[in-house]
Amino acid sequence: MRELIDCARYAPSDTNSQTWQFIAVMNKEKIKAIEAMTWEQLHRIAEKAEAEGKGREGRLLVKSFGPYATAFSDAPALIICLATPYASKFRDKIFDRSGLCRIPYGTRKASKAHASPRKT
């Protein structure tokens, strides 16, 4: 278990921020309780969708997503990754909220380090 978490800890992240924490759950009763909480939340979201006139979408969420969201229920262990918010000045300057590049392709000026070599 420690080896798996170590591999995940050393995985690349945005500007090497590694803003995550891992929780290993090896208690079967706790895993079952997490499964129950997951189903409960899915049903709450479906009820909210129903109240907003999106009953079909809510039912599809529970029917289609539920089995995948709780596929861990019989696993011997559960590793939960918690990601914390991270603000990157670099990312905010380059990308908009959708993740798309703000600088149109081909309009970026070359920096001195990346400028074309001069012929002499």
Phi, psi and omega in degrees: 000316180298322179297317178299315181293322177299318177301317180293321180299325183269005178293151179296150176215168181304121182047033180055034183288326180044057182271056182225161174224152181238141176236126176259122179249117181242003179270117184302322180295320179291323177297317178296323178294322177294321176300314180298318178297322180297312178299319180300315180295319178300318179292324176296316179297319179295320178295320178296318178298318178301316180295334180267009179081017180243049183300319181299315180297319179297317179294320178296323178302309182294315183290316186273317185271328184309308181299327178284323181291342181239020181296344181280354192302332179255009181288149178289338179209158180228125176253121181254129178256122177254120179255130179264152179300144181221127178257127180241118178298322179298308182297320181294330179282328186268319187245149172272183185299334180281351182092001180275148181293134178280333184270115180301142181303134176088356181256355182283131178284141178288137176281167180301323182291331184249010181291155179296142179293147180272145175270134178239000000 
